């Protein structure tokens, strides 16, 4: 049920919605090629999300932590001086 809500919920982030739809299409027995064609994703992308879901379930559809500098919010920046 949570997967369906994620796949078709209007408040769900677009990328999570597409990933959940990939998994639902797979559960209906569709091939990777057909899922890629219907969703407009690359075949390798479909394989990746199906594999991650198979390994770790629903939490695997979220983005992984990445290395690098964390994003800064514009509200946290010091005020710029005007010249």
C-alpha positions in Angstrom: 0.0 0.0 0.0 2.8 2.4 0.8 4.4 1.7 -2.5 1.2 2.5 -4.4 0.8 5.7 -2.4 4.4 6.6 -3.2 3.9 5.8 -6.9 0.7 7.8 -7.4 0.7 10.4 -4.6 0.6 14.0 -5.6 2.8 15.1 -2.7 5.5 12.5 -3.5 8.7 13.9 -5.0 8.8 13.2 -8.7 11.9 11.0 -8.7 10.6 8.8 -5.9 7.2 8.5 -7.7 9.0 7.3 -10.9 11.1 4.8 -9.0 8.0 3.4 -7.2 6.2 3.1 -10.6 9.1 1.1 -11.9 8.8 -1.4 -9.0 5.0 -1.6 -9.5 5.4 -2.3 -13.2 7.9 -5.0 -12.4 5.5 -6.6 -9.9 2.9 -6.8 -12.6 5.4 -8.9 -14.6 6.5 -6.4 -17.2 10.0 -6.6 -18.7 12.7 -4.1 -18.0 12.6 -3.0 -21.7 8.8 -2.4 -21.5 9.1 -0.5 -18.2 11.9 1.7 -19.7 9.8 2.4 -22.8 6.7 3.2 -20.8 8.4 5.4 -18.2 10.9 7.1 -20.6 13.8 5.9 -18.5 17.0 4.3 -19.7 17.1 0.5 -19.5 20.0 0.6 -17.1 18.1 3.0 -14.8 15.2 0.5 -14.6 17.6 -2.3 -13.8 19.3 -0.3 -11.1 16.0 0.6 -9.3 14.6 -2.9 -9.5 17.9 -4.3 -8.1 18.0 -1.8 -5.2 14.4 -2.5 -4.3 15.0 -6.3 -4.4 18.0 -5.9 -2.1 16.7 -3.4 0.5 13.0 -2.8 -0.1 11.2 0.5 0.0 14.0 2.5 1.8 16.3 1.7 -1.1 14.2 3.9 -3.5 15.5 7.1 -1.7 18.7 8.8 -2.8 21.9 7.5 -1.2 24.1 9.8 0.9 26.8 11.4 -1.3 30.1 12.7 -0.4 31.0 16.3 -0.9 30.0 19.6 0.5 26.5 19.8 1.9 24.2 22.2 0.2 23.8 25.6 1.9 20.5 27.3 2.3 20.3 30.9 1.0 18.8 31.9 4.4 22.1 30.9 6.1 24.4 33.0 4.1 25.8 36.2 5.7 24.3 39.4 4.2 26.3 40.8 1.3 27.6 44.3 1.7 26.3 46.9 -0.7 28.8 49.2 -2.4 
